Structures are given as C-alpha cells and as structure tokens.
Amino acid sequence: MGDCAVSTSLSLCNHRSPGLPPGLGQRVAPVSYPCASPAVWAHLHYTVCDPLLSAMATLSVKPGQWFTVPDWHTSSHLISADAEHRRSASHQVRQEARTLRNETSNQAKWDEHDNRTRLAERIRSVNRWKETLDKCLADVDAEIDALAKVKEAAERALQAKNLPLEVAIECLTLRESRSAINMVRDPVEEELHKEVKLIDKAKRELQQKASKAFEQLCLLQEVRQQLSSDHQCKMEALELDRMCLSLSVNSPNISFKVNPTRVPNRSTTVDEWEQNSQSNKQRAEAEMKTSAELREATVLAIAQTNNELEAQRVATEFALRKRIRDLEKAYDELQWQEQNTLEEIADMEDEIRCLEEELRRKMQDLKVAHTRLETRAYRPRADLCRDQVQYGLTDEVHQLEGAIRALRQKLAESQDSLDALYRQLHRIRTDLGCKTNSLVLDNKCMDTRRKLLVPSERFLPEAETFPRATTRTLPVRTNGQQELVQERATGCIP
C-alpha cells in the first residue's frame, strides 16, 4: 500500500459515523508515515480503523495518541541531552558569579580607598584657600580705612573751592548785563570762562576723586563681601567634607537616597571652582591696587588745583585791566565819530533842500511844454503840421522828463543817505551808552575780585545758602545768540 493510500485510509478512519458516541473516530490525526512498512500499516488499519468501522463493537483499545519505539528512544535521548546542557550552563553561571563577586568586592574597596584619598586631598586644598582668603580679608579691611581718610580730605578741599567760583560767576553775571556789540567774547570773557572751567574742572576732579573713592569703597566692601561669602562657603565645605571622610559602613546615619548620582543645580567643575576662588583673590588684589593708586592721585590733585587757580586769577585780572583801557579808547573814538556825523547830516539836509527846489522848477517847465504841445494840437486843417516847433517841444518834454527822473532818483539816494546817517548816529550814540555801561561793569568786576586778595576764611560762609549756584555751569554764548542780540539792537532803530 502506498503513502497516499495509507493517508486516505487514516483520513477515512477519522470521520465519525452518525451512530458513534462523541469522541470516537476523532482522536487520530491525519498523519502520514512514509518510513513505515506495509505490515505496520496493516496493523494500524486493523487496530485503529477496524474497531471504529465496526460501529458499536466492544472498545478494547484506550483512545489517544500513539508513538513508536523510535520516538520513545528519541525523546529519552533529548531529555538526557537537555539535562547535560542545563548543568553545563549552570556551572558556567556559577563561575561567572564567583568572578563577579571577587571583582566587585575588590573594585568597591579600591573605589572607597580612592575616594577617601580624594576627600583628604580636597580638604587640604579647601583649607589652603581658606587661609588665603583670611589674609585677603585682613588686607582689604586695612585698605578700606586708609581710603576713607583720603576721601574725607578730598571733600574738605572741594569745599574750599567755593569762594573763587562764586567770584568768577559774579563777574560773569555782571558782564552779562552788557548790551549789543559789547556782548563780545573778549579776552576777559575768555579768561573768566577759563577760570570758571578751571575751577569747575578742579571741583569736578576733586568731586570725581571723592566719588571714585566712594565707589572704590563700595567696591572694596563688595569684594570683602565676596571674600567673606567665599570664606564662609569654604568653611561649610570643609565641615561637610570632613563629615564625609568620617563616614564608614558602620556609621549610624547612612541610608539610601533618591537619585544620589544626579548633578545638582548650579554645580561647577573643579576648574570653575578654582577659577572662582582665584578670581575673588585677584579681584581683591586689583581693587586694593586701584585704591592705593587712587589715594596717591587724590593727594596730588589737591596740591595741583591750588597752583592752577592762582595762576588763572593773575591772568584774568590782567586781561580785565587791559579791557578797561581798550573801552576808554573806543569811547573817545565814538565821541569824535558822533561829532563828524552830525556835521555831515547838516550838509546832507542842505543838499536835499536844493534838490527839491530844482525838482519843483523842472516840473513847472514840463507843465509849460505840455501846455504848448496840447494847444498846438488844435490847429486847423493843413496848419496842423509837424514843424520844427513841434519837434523842439517834443524834445524839450523828453529832456525835462529825463531830468526829473534823474533828480528824483538823486533825491531818493540823498534821502537814503540821510537816513543812513541818522541810523549811524543812533548806532554811535547807542554804542556810546553800551561802552559806558561796559566800563561801569568791568570796574565793578575789578572791585569784586579784590575779595580774592583777602584771606579766604573771611569770606567763607558758615553754611551754603544756595549750594547749586557754586556748581552750576555757565552757558557759552553761541554765534546764534550773538546775532540775536545784534538784531534786537537793530530793531530799536527808527
């Protein structure tokens, strides 16, 4: 029987007859066995299919899946092989576990030893920085005291500059009362402004030194605060590291922590930590060096300002005396110009009267010529001819009209010249008044500046009533302002 026949017969055996009980004829799966002999297939057919085909016959064989002897031997060999493999794998795992225990134990001991060594070295490093910060704090405290004394000296020198500034501002205020062209940037004005600028510069320099001293004191205090904070951090770090160094497996306060290997917020590297401490130390040294240089510069500035102010006072008073002499000379010149201008005005008025008289005569002559031409225009018929008389009268009219135009033009020019003379006379007299006012003001300035020759203690006020007046900056008159003054002076001329 072939393989297909065996498979077919087994398949037929798998179909349950309608009269069979449930379960019969369904347990044997349709499996082909190509390696079985025909006798085996006959036996299978006899033992399996025949009882099922006999319907309600007696069941002598227990239903279920049947295996062959080779299958049984194969299963036994497989179980033995799996046992050998599992024992070998278990032995390998035991060997690896023993090796891992030894390695982890040694690694843990060496790691703990290395970390204790690192902690000890870290404690020594932090302690060295703590001692360095102690010395820096002592030096910063000494520099703060020295700078505070120099700052007070600068403030006293600044207060002593008030009197020269008040005198210079008073002189400038007096000279601002000058008018018209006399409101000039003369050497006196320049020297007074230079004196004010010099005093302001001295005050600014001293104020700057005092302000810088104050700012430097603040910086020193800030540096001291940073050093103190860093010093406090070093103390706390030392305490924590020493506590960590004392911990062991027998310590009572050890426990598991939640995520201990996390990187804390705002943590830094060793280089950043070193750089931070080094930066604090270097900044403290730099600020102390700056403070020492500032103290020397402040003492030097106090000495230089007094010499510069005295030299400027001499130059200002020399320029003021010279200006007074120039004003007196200009005043005399204006008086002479006024007299000559009055004489010219009288001559010009006489000439204008002559021109007006001549113009009236020419108008009368023109009326006569017009009347003659108009009268001759009424001649009858052929007598209305263009004779020599007609041409002569026409030429006369043209000549008279040209003469009248010339006389009127010259009369207008004469009137303009007379007006210009009157304006010039008014300008001269106005300038004379301005020169007189300027002389009075400059003499007052000389009287005011005599206070600088008296010891300054006599004029120093007990308390500043108007402290702003001693520090205000006078505006420099620009070209536009000078033109505005000139236009204002021109506007008052009729």
C-alpha positions as CSV (number, residue, x, y, z in Angstrom):
1,M,0.0,0.0,0.0
2,G,1.4,3.3,-1.0
3,D,1.7,6.5,1.1
4,C,-1.4,8.1,-0.4
5,A,-3.5,5.0,0.3
6,V,-2.4,5.0,3.9
7,S,-3.2,8.6,4.4
8,T,-6.5,8.1,2.7
9,S,-7.4,5.2,4.9
10,L,-6.5,7.1,8.0
11,S,-8.5,10.0,6.9
12,L,-11.5,7.9,6.5
13,C,-11.0,6.5,9.9
14,N,-11.1,10.0,11.3
15,H,-14.7,10.5,10.1
16,R,-17.2,9.7,12.8
17,S,-20.2,7.6,11.8
18,P,-23.5,9.2,12.8
19,G,-24.2,6.5,15.3
20,L,-20.9,6.6,17.2
21,P,-20.6,8.2,20.6
22,P,-18.9,11.6,20.8
23,G,-15.1,11.4,20.8
24,L,-14.8,8.2,18.8
25,G,-13.1,8.4,15.5
26,Q,-11.7,12.0,16.2
27,R,-8.5,11.4,18.3
28,V,-6.3,10.1,15.5
29,A,-4.9,12.9,13.4
30,P,-4.3,12.5,9.7
31,V,-0.6,11.9,9.8
32,S,1.4,10.1,7.1
33,Y,4.3,7.8,8.0
34,P,6.3,7.3,4.8
35,C,9.0,5.3,6.6
36,A,6.6,2.6,8.0
37,S,6.4,-0.8,6.4
38,P,3.2,-2.3,4.8
39,A,2.9,-4.6,7.7
40,V,2.8,-1.7,10.1
41,W,0.1,0.0,8.0
42,A,-1.9,-3.2,8.0
43,H,-1.5,-3.5,11.8
44,L,-2.5,0.2,12.2
45,H,-5.5,-0.4,9.9
46,Y,-6.5,-3.5,11.9
47,T,-6.0,-1.9,15.4
48,V,-7.3,1.5,14.7
49,C,-9.6,1.7,11.8
50,D,-11.4,-1.6,12.1
51,P,-12.7,-1.0,15.6
52,L,-14.0,2.3,14.6
53,L,-15.6,0.9,11.4
54,S,-17.4,-1.7,13.5
55,A,-19.5,1.0,15.0
56,M,-21.0,-0.3,18.3
57,A,-18.4,-3.0,18.7
58,T,-16.6,-3.5,22.1
59,L,-13.7,-0.9,22.7
60,S,-10.6,-2.9,23.6
61,V,-8.0,-0.1,23.0
62,K,-7.8,3.1,25.0
63,P,-8.3,6.1,22.7
64,G,-5.4,8.6,22.4
65,Q,-2.2,9.4,20.5
66,W,0.2,6.5,20.0
67,F,4.0,6.8,19.4
68,T,6.6,4.5,18.0
69,V,9.5,2.9,19.8
70,P,12.0,5.1,17.9
71,D,10.0,8.1,19.0
72,W,10.3,6.9,22.6
73,H,14.1,6.4,22.3
74,T,14.4,9.8,20.7
75,S,12.5,11.5,23.5
76,S,14.8,9.9,26.1
77,H,17.9,11.0,24.3
78,L,16.6,14.5,24.1
79,I,15.8,14.7,27.8
80,S,19.4,13.5,28.6
81,A,21.0,16.0,26.3
82,D,18.9,18.9,27.7
83,A,19.9,17.9,31.3
84,E,23.6,17.9,30.3
85,H,23.3,21.3,28.6
86,R,21.5,22.8,31.6
87,R,24.1,21.5,34.1
88,S,26.9,23.0,31.9
89,A,25.2,26.4,31.7
90,S,24.6,26.4,35.4
91,H,28.2,25.7,36.1
92,Q,29.3,28.5,33.7
93,V,26.9,30.9,35.6
94,R,28.4,29.9,38.9
95,Q,31.9,30.5,37.7
96,E,30.9,33.9,36.3
97,A,29.1,34.8,39.5
98,R,32.1,33.9,41.7
99,T,34.4,36.0,39.4
100,L,31.9,38.9,39.5
101,R,31.8,38.8,43.3
102,N,35.6,39.0,43.6
103,E,35.8,41.8,41.0
104,T,33.1,43.9,42.6
105,S,34.5,43.4,46.1
106,N,37.9,44.5,45.0
107,Q,36.6,47.4,42.9
108,A,34.4,48.6,45.8
109,K,37.4,48.5,48.2
110,W,39.7,50.4,45.8
111,D,36.9,52.9,45.0
112,E,36.3,53.6,48.6
113,H,40.1,54.0,49.2
114,D,40.5,56.3,46.2
115,N,37.5,58.4,47.3
116,R,38.9,58.8,50.9
117,T,42.2,59.9,49.4
118,R,40.4,62.3,47.2
119,L,38.4,63.7,50.1
120,A,41.6,64.2,52.2
121,E,43.2,66.0,49.3
122,R,40.1,68.1,48.7
123,I,40.1,69.1,52.4
124,R,43.7,70.2,52.2
125,S,43.0,72.2,49.0
126,V,40.0,73.9,50.5
127,N,41.9,74.7,53.7
128,R,44.7,76.3,51.8
129,W,42.2,78.6,50.0
130,K,40.5,79.4,53.4
131,E,43.9,80.6,54.8
132,T,44.5,82.7,51.6
133,L,41.1,84.3,52.0
134,D,41.8,85.1,55.6
135,K,44.8,87.1,54.6
136,C,43.0,88.9,51.8
137,L,40.2,89.9,54.2
138,A,42.7,91.5,56.6
139,D,44.4,93.4,53.8
140,V,41.0,94.7,52.4
141,D,40.0,96.0,55.8
142,A,43.2,98.0,56.2
143,E,42.8,99.5,52.7
144,I,39.2,100.5,53.4
145,D,40.3,102.5,56.4
146,A,43.1,104.3,54.5
147,L,40.9,105.2,51.6
148,A,38.2,106.6,53.8
149,K,40.6,109.1,55.3
150,V,41.8,110.3,51.9
151,K,38.1,110.7,50.8
152,E,37.4,113.0,53.7
153,A,40.5,115.1,52.8
154,A,39.2,115.4,49.2
155,E,35.8,116.6,50.4
156,R,37.4,119.3,52.6
157,A,39.5,120.5,49.6
158,L,36.4,120.6,47.4
159,Q,34.6,122.8,49.9
160,A,37.5,125.3,49.8
161,K,36.9,126.0,46.1
162,N,33.5,127.6,46.5
163,L,34.8,131.3,47.0
164,P,36.8,131.6,43.8
165,L,33.9,130.1,41.8
166,E,31.4,132.5,43.4
167,V,33.6,135.5,42.5
168,A,34.1,134.3,38.9
169,I,30.4,133.7,38.4
170,E,29.6,137.1,39.9
171,C,31.9,138.7,37.4
172,L,30.4,136.8,34.5
173,T,26.9,137.7,35.7
174,L,27.8,141.4,35.8
175,R,29.3,141.3,32.4
176,E,26.2,139.6,31.0
177,S,24.4,142.9,31.5
178,R,26.4,144.3,28.6
179,S,24.3,145.0,25.5
180,A,24.6,145.0,21.7
181,I,28.1,144.6,20.3
182,N,29.7,144.9,23.7
183,M,28.4,141.5,24.5
184,V,31.6,140.1,23.0
185,R,33.8,137.2,23.7
186,D,36.7,139.3,24.6
187,P,39.8,138.1,26.4
188,V,38.3,139.0,29.8
189,E,35.3,136.8,29.0
190,E,37.5,134.0,27.8
191,E,39.7,134.2,30.9
192,L,36.6,134.3,33.2
193,H,35.2,131.3,31.4
194,K,38.5,129.7,31.6
195,E,38.7,130.5,35.3
196,V,35.2,129.0,35.8
197,K,36.1,126.0,33.7
198,L,39.3,125.6,35.7
199,I,37.5,125.9,39.0
200,D,34.8,123.5,37.7
201,K,37.5,121.2,36.5
202,A,39.2,121.3,39.9
203,K,35.9,120.8,41.6
204,R,35.0,118.0,39.2
205,E,38.4,116.5,39.6
206,L,38.1,116.6,43.4
207,Q,34.5,115.5,43.2
208,Q,35.5,112.8,40.9
209,K,38.2,111.7,43.2
210,A,35.8,111.8,46.2
211,S,33.2,109.9,44.1
212,K,35.8,107.4,42.9
213,A,36.9,107.0,46.5
214,F,33.3,106.4,47.5
215,E,32.8,104.0,44.6
216,Q,36.1,102.3,45.4
217,L,35.0,101.9,49.0
218,C,31.8,100.3,47.7
219,L,33.8,98.0,45.5
220,L,36.1,97.1,48.4
221,Q,33.1,96.4,50.5
222,E,31.7,94.3,47.7
223,V,35.0,92.5,47.4
224,R,35.1,92.0,51.1
225,Q,31.5,90.6,51.0
226,Q,32.5,88.2,48.2
227,L,35.6,87.1,50.1
228,S,33.6,86.7,53.3
229,S,30.9,84.7,51.4
230,D,33.6,82.6,49.7
231,H,35.3,82.1,53.1
232,Q,32.0,81.0,54.6
233,C,31.4,78.6,51.8
234,K,34.9,77.2,52.3
235,M,34.2,76.6,56.0
236,E,30.9,74.9,55.2
237,A,32.5,72.8,52.5
238,L,35.3,71.8,54.9
239,E,32.8,70.7,57.5
240,L,30.8,68.6,55.0
241,D,33.9,67.0,53.5
242,R,35.3,66.1,56.9
243,M,32.0,64.6,57.9
244,C,32.0,62.6,54.6
245,L,35.6,61.5,55.4
246,S,34.5,60.1,58.7
247,L,31.7,58.0,57.3
248,S,32.0,54.2,57.0
249,V,29.8,51.2,56.6
250,N,29.4,51.1,60.3
251,S,28.2,54.7,60.6
252,P,24.6,55.0,62.0
253,N,23.5,57.8,59.7
254,I,24.0,56.2,56.3
255,S,21.0,55.3,54.1
256,F,19.8,55.0,50.5
257,K,19.0,58.3,48.8
258,V,16.7,59.2,45.9
259,N,18.8,59.7,42.8
260,P,22.1,60.4,44.5
261,T,24.1,60.4,41.3
262,R,22.2,63.4,39.9
263,V,24.1,66.6,39.0
264,P,22.9,69.3,41.5
265,N,21.7,72.6,40.0
266,R,24.3,75.3,39.7
267,S,27.1,72.8,40.3
268,T,30.5,73.7,39.0
269,T,33.6,71.8,37.8
270,V,36.9,71.8,39.7
271,D,38.4,74.3,37.2
272,E,35.4,76.6,37.7
273,W,35.7,76.3,41.5
274,E,39.4,77.1,41.3
275,Q,38.8,79.9,38.9
276,N,36.1,81.4,41.2
277,S,38.4,81.5,44.2
278,Q,41.3,82.7,42.1
279,S,39.1,85.4,40.6
280,N,37.9,86.6,44.0
281,K,41.5,86.8,45.2
282,Q,42.7,88.5,42.0
283,R,39.9,91.0,42.1
284,A,40.6,91.8,45.8
285,E,44.3,92.4,44.9
286,A,43.3,94.5,41.9
287,E,40.8,96.6,43.9
288,M,43.4,97.2,46.6
289,K,46.0,98.3,44.0
290,T,43.4,100.6,42.4
291,S,42.6,102.0,45.8
292,A,46.3,102.8,46.5
293,E,46.7,104.5,43.2
294,L,43.5,106.5,43.8
295,R,44.8,107.7,47.1
296,E,48.0,108.9,45.6
297,A,46.2,110.6,42.7
298,T,43.8,112.4,45.1
299,V,46.6,113.8,47.2
300,L,48.3,115.1,44.1
301,A,45.1,116.6,42.7
302,I,44.6,118.7,45.9
303,A,48.0,120.2,45.6
304,Q,47.8,121.0,41.8
305,T,44.5,122.7,41.8
306,N,45.6,125.5,44.2
307,N,48.6,126.4,42.0
308,E,46.5,126.4,38.8
309,L,43.8,128.6,40.3
310,E,46.3,131.2,41.5
311,A,47.9,131.4,38.0
312,Q,44.5,131.8,36.4
313,R,43.5,134.6,38.8
314,V,46.5,136.7,37.8
315,A,45.8,136.2,34.1
316,T,42.1,137.1,34.5
317,E,42.8,140.4,36.3
318,F,45.5,141.4,33.8
319,A,43.0,140.8,30.9
320,L,40.3,142.8,32.8
321,R,42.6,145.9,33.2
322,K,43.6,145.7,29.6
323,R,40.0,145.6,28.5
324,I,39.1,148.7,30.6
325,R,41.8,150.6,28.8
326,D,40.5,149.4,25.4
327,L,37.0,150.5,26.3
328,E,38.1,154.0,27.3
329,K,40.0,154.4,24.0
330,A,36.9,153.2,22.0
331,Y,34.7,155.6,23.9
332,D,36.8,158.5,22.9
333,E,36.8,157.4,19.3
334,L,33.0,157.2,19.3
335,Q,32.6,160.7,20.6
336,W,34.7,162.0,17.7
337,Q,32.7,160.0,15.2
338,E,29.5,161.4,16.6
339,Q,30.6,165.0,16.1
340,N,31.7,164.3,12.4
341,T,28.4,162.5,11.7
342,L,26.3,165.5,13.0
343,E,28.2,167.8,10.6
344,E,27.6,165.5,7.6
345,I,23.9,165.3,8.4
346,A,23.6,169.1,8.3
347,D,25.4,169.3,4.9
348,M,23.2,166.5,3.5
349,E,20.0,168.2,4.6
350,D,21.0,171.4,2.8
351,E,21.7,169.4,-0.3
352,I,18.3,167.7,-0.2
353,R,16.5,171.1,0.1
354,C,18.4,172.3,-3.1
355,L,17.4,169.1,-5.0
356,E,13.7,169.6,-4.0
357,E,13.8,173.2,-5.2
358,E,15.4,172.2,-8.5
359,L,12.8,169.5,-9.0
360,R,9.9,171.9,-8.5
361,R,11.4,174.2,-11.2
362,K,11.7,171.3,-13.6
363,M,8.0,170.4,-13.0
364,Q,6.9,173.9,-13.9
365,D,9.0,173.8,-17.1
366,L,7.4,170.5,-18.0
367,K,3.9,171.9,-17.5
368,V,4.7,174.8,-19.9
369,A,6.0,172.3,-22.6
370,H,2.9,170.1,-22.2
371,T,0.6,173.1,-22.5
372,R,2.3,174.3,-25.7
373,L,2.1,170.9,-27.3
374,E,-1.6,170.4,-26.3
375,T,-2.5,173.9,-27.5
376,R,-0.8,173.5,-30.9
377,A,-2.7,170.2,-31.4
378,Y,-5.9,172.2,-32.1
379,R,-4.5,174.0,-35.2
380,P,-7.0,173.8,-38.2
381,R,-6.6,171.6,-41.3
382,A,-3.3,171.9,-43.2
383,D,-1.8,174.2,-40.5
384,L,-1.7,171.0,-38.2
385,C,1.8,170.1,-39.4
386,R,4.9,168.6,-37.7
387,D,7.1,171.6,-38.0
388,Q,10.3,172.4,-36.2
389,V,8.4,173.8,-33.2
390,Q,6.6,170.5,-32.8
391,Y,9.9,168.6,-32.8
392,G,11.5,171.1,-30.5
393,L,8.7,171.0,-27.9
394,T,8.7,167.1,-28.1
395,D,12.5,167.1,-27.4
396,E,12.1,169.5,-24.6
397,V,9.4,167.3,-23.0
398,H,11.7,164.3,-23.2
399,Q,14.7,166.2,-21.8
400,L,12.6,167.6,-18.9
401,E,11.2,164.1,-18.1
402,G,14.7,162.6,-18.1
403,A,15.9,165.4,-15.8
404,I,13.0,165.0,-13.4
405,R,13.7,161.2,-13.3
406,A,17.4,161.9,-12.5
407,L,16.5,164.5,-9.9
408,R,14.0,162.2,-8.2
409,Q,16.5,159.3,-8.2
410,K,19.2,161.5,-6.8
411,L,16.7,162.9,-4.2
412,A,15.8,159.3,-3.2
413,E,19.5,158.5,-2.9
414,S,20.1,161.6,-0.8
415,Q,17.2,160.7,1.5
416,D,18.6,157.2,1.8
417,S,22.0,158.6,2.6
418,L,20.5,161.0,5.2
419,D,18.5,158.1,6.8
420,A,21.7,156.0,6.9
421,L,23.5,158.9,8.6
422,Y,20.7,159.2,11.2
423,R,20.8,155.4,11.7
424,Q,24.6,155.6,12.1
425,L,24.2,158.5,14.5
426,H,21.7,156.4,16.6
427,R,24.1,153.5,16.4
428,I,27.0,155.6,17.6
429,R,25.0,157.0,20.5
430,T,23.7,153.6,21.4
431,D,27.2,152.2,21.3
432,L,28.4,155.1,23.5
433,G,25.8,154.1,26.0
434,C,26.9,150.5,25.8
435,K,30.5,151.4,26.2
436,T,29.7,153.5,29.2
437,N,27.7,150.6,30.7
438,S,30.6,148.1,30.0
439,L,33.1,150.4,31.7
440,V,30.9,150.6,34.8
441,L,30.5,146.8,34.8
442,D,34.2,146.0,34.3
443,N,35.1,148.4,37.1
444,K,32.7,146.6,39.3
445,C,34.3,143.3,38.4
446,M,37.7,144.7,39.5
447,D,36.2,145.7,42.8
448,T,34.6,142.3,43.2
449,R,37.8,140.4,42.5
450,R,39.6,142.2,45.4
451,K,37.9,139.8,47.7
452,L,40.3,137.1,46.4
453,L,43.3,139.0,47.8
454,V,41.8,138.8,51.3
455,P,42.3,135.6,53.2
456,S,39.6,133.2,52.1
457,E,38.5,132.3,55.7
458,R,36.9,135.8,56.0
459,F,34.6,135.2,53.1
460,L,33.8,131.5,53.6
461,P,30.1,131.2,54.6
462,E,29.2,129.3,57.7
463,A,26.7,127.3,55.6
464,E,25.9,127.4,51.9
465,T,22.6,129.0,51.4
466,F,22.5,128.2,47.7
467,P,24.7,125.2,47.1
468,R,23.6,124.9,43.4
469,A,25.0,128.3,42.5
470,T,28.5,127.2,43.3
471,T,28.4,124.3,40.9
472,R,26.3,125.5,38.0
473,T,27.8,125.6,34.6
474,L,27.6,128.9,32.8
475,P,26.2,128.7,29.2
476,V,28.7,129.7,26.5
477,R,27.2,132.3,24.2
478,T,26.9,130.9,20.7
479,N,27.1,132.7,17.3
480,G,23.3,132.5,17.0
481,Q,22.8,134.2,20.3
482,Q,25.2,137.0,19.3
483,E,23.2,137.5,16.1
484,L,20.0,137.7,18.1
485,V,21.5,140.4,20.3
486,Q,22.5,142.4,17.2
487,E,19.0,142.0,15.7
488,R,17.5,143.2,18.9
489,A,19.7,146.3,18.9
490,T,18.8,146.9,15.2
491,G,15.1,146.7,15.9
492,C,15.2,149.7,18.2
493,I,16.4,152.0,15.4
494,P,13.6,154.0,13.8
